[in-house]
Amino acid sequence: MHYIHENPVRAGIVEKPEDYMCSSARNYAGLEGLIEVDYW
């Protein structure tokens, strides 16, 4: 999951994974995102 969350950062789209609106990294950072995430 770390690899997937880091892709927008590596591409230079955002500075931090949680800055990318379409990423579940926002949910894991405690922010509201576009995607609902169920934690197991």
C-alpha positions as CSV (number, residue, x, y, z in Angstrom):
1,M,0.0,0.0,0.0
2,H,2.9,2.3,0.7
3,Y,4.1,1.9,-2.9
4,I,0.6,2.9,-4.2
5,H,0.3,5.9,-1.9
6,E,3.8,7.2,-2.9
7,N,3.1,7.1,-6.7
8,P,1.6,10.6,-7.0
9,V,4.6,11.9,-4.9
10,R,7.1,10.2,-7.2
11,A,5.2,11.6,-10.3
12,G,5.6,15.1,-8.9
13,I,1.8,15.7,-8.6
14,V,1.8,16.3,-4.8
15,E,4.4,16.7,-2.1
16,K,2.7,14.3,0.4
17,P,0.6,11.2,-0.3
18,E,-2.3,12.6,1.7
19,D,-2.4,15.7,-0.5
20,Y,-3.7,13.6,-3.5
21,M,-7.5,13.8,-3.3
22,C,-8.2,10.5,-5.0
23,S,-5.9,8.5,-2.7
24,S,-6.9,6.5,0.4
25,A,-3.7,7.9,2.0
26,R,-6.0,10.8,3.0
27,N,-8.2,8.4,5.1
28,Y,-5.1,6.9,6.8
29,A,-3.9,10.4,7.6
30,G,-7.2,11.2,9.3
31,L,-8.4,13.4,6.5
32,E,-11.6,13.2,4.5
33,G,-11.2,11.7,1.1
34,L,-13.2,10.9,-2.0
35,I,-12.9,7.2,-1.3
36,E,-14.6,5.5,1.7
37,V,-12.1,3.2,3.4
38,D,-13.1,0.3,5.7
39,Y,-10.4,-0.5,8.2
40,W,-10.0,-4.2,9.1
